[in-house]
Structure formats: C-alpha cells, structure tokens
Amino acid sequence: MNGSLTIIGLGPARPEHLTVEAADLLRRAAADGSRVYGLAHVREIVTQAAPELAVRPLDYLYTVPGVDRPTAYRDLAEMLVRRAFSDGLSVVYLVAGSPLFVNDAVLLIRRRCAQDGHPLRLVHGLSFVDLVLGRVHWTGHRGLQLYSAWNVARDGVELATDAPALLFQLGEFTAGADALDERGSTGVLAELRDRLRLRYPASHPVTVLYSSGSPDYRSLARTVALRHLADETVPVYSNLWVPSLDGPAVESEVAPESEVSEARP
C-alpha cells in the first residue's frame, strides 16, 4: 500500500520565517487533502500562513495520565509512520523551528523509516538559534557550547568556562506534560544556578533570551547576575546565554532590539 510522509520545519515563530519550499508544500497539502498534524504553536503559524489548511492536533499525546514525554514521542512517531505506510495516506508532520534540532519525535521517525526502508521527505526550517544569537554578540573565536538546561542542571554536564554557552529549554523542569506550565520553572533554574556556581562567580552576568509570544514574537532579553537566575519564572522555551570567563567583553553585551528584524505578518 503506497503512502508518503513529509516533515516540514516552519521556522521558530512567525509566518515570514517559512522557507519558499515549506510555504509551497503547505498550499499543496491543503489542495490534495493530506492528513496534516501539528501541536498548538504550529497551528498558530499555519493559521496565518495557510488558513485554508486543516491541521490535526497532537497535544493530547502529551497529556495522557502516567505517560512521560519520551513515551509520547515514541507513540507519536509510530502513529505517523503507521498512518503513512500501513494505512497508505499522504501524511504531513509540521514542526516549529528546524526538524533536526532537539526534536526526539523527528529523530525516531527518521530512524524508523530508515530501518524499514520507507521514503521520508524532510523540509528544513530556520532554527530558533538564529533568532537567539540576534540578541547577543557571539564572536565565534572560542567556539560555542550548546546544551539543554537539563543537561547541566541534572545530567552533570560541566561547562568549559573559556567558551560561551547557550543553554536551551531553560524552563523545562520535568519530562512530563506539566513542563509546559512555567510556574514550575524556578525549581530547575535554582538547580541550574547552583551547578553553574561551581564554575562561575555569583556575580557572573547571564542573559535569559525569550520571546514575547503571540502575536508579534519580539525577541526579548534580560541580563541578571548568576545569583539571581532563579528569582523569576521563565517561559519553557527560554534560553540562557552564559558568557565565557575572561573572554571578549562584547560577548557579555546584549544586542539592542533595534538590530533584530521585527517584520510583521
């Protein structure tokens, strides 16, 4: 039974972040009746970019009692592959940002398709990293460390202090669906602060990088001394910029918002 599976990266926030290829495939999916799936934030992008396209929700997979997110990712991947290649449907999976950046469900789909010999079309998208780096001055001279906040706070990863670090998913305090409630973020922020204090002084400046959210998705930045990192909650998908010790002074600066593209849909 013939079927197809396409994963489309939509970019991090706004419709203007769509590639030409992604926009064309959205229009084609609406015209040919493909089964299109995506989470709530993806559906917001599609509402503006391709309002005629019906996107089936997936949020319920992350709220099943007793099911953690690794299991939800596995169930999602198996469901999409089954719909495409057992049921013979044209299936489109929409993801925010780049499909290749910290997306366990996409990784599982890719491996499953490779193992079973199923064709898979992967459409790249702009990563959130591009927007995040727009608010800091990274010289690149000493490289860049890229980890989730969880890696440092709970997995024991130790940062090298001679290179800057970008820690993503700053407010993710649990592997369960309740991680989407930012009110619990200060717990993991405190753990992260304490881990970083083993390598950096309490006065070391760190910058929380985050989005203002719908509808304009402005790129926001808040710099605090490391000791104050857990004083306020942060959105789940915030990021933390940690400048190196004794590195270029410019890497401790925050770029003004006027330098960041603020195009509107």
Secondary structure, DSSP 8 states (H G I E B T S, - for coil): ---EEEEEE-BSSSGGG--HHHHHHHHHHHHHT-EEEE-HHHHHHHHHH-TT---EE-GGGG-STT--HHHHHHHHHHHHHHHHHTS--EEEEEESB-TTSS-HHHHHHHHHHHHHT---EEE----HHHHHGGGB----TT--EEEEHHHHHTS-----TTS-EEEE-TT---SSGGGG-GGGHHHHHHHHHHHHHTTS-TT-EEEEEEE--TTT--EEEEEEEGGGTTSS---TT-EEEE--TTS-GGGGSB--GGGS-----
